[in-house]
Amino acid sequence: AVEQEPSFLEQGFGTVRKSVQGVLNEYNSVTSSVSDKFSTGIEHSQ
């Protein structure tokens, strides 16, 4: 039996996955900007 509508569980997993992806994207952008500043500071101090 093929269900056309996603089940409640599937919708829940989709929501969780989206929020986790959002957190990971924010984390990646923060860490990349921090490491950019860090490496820039090291370059200037040499």
Number of C-alpha atoms within 10 A of each C-alpha: 3 4 6 6 8 10 10 9 9 11 12 12 12 13 12 12 12 12 12 12 12 12 12 12 12 12 12 12 12 12 12 12 12 12 12 12 12 11 12 11 11 10 9 7 7 5
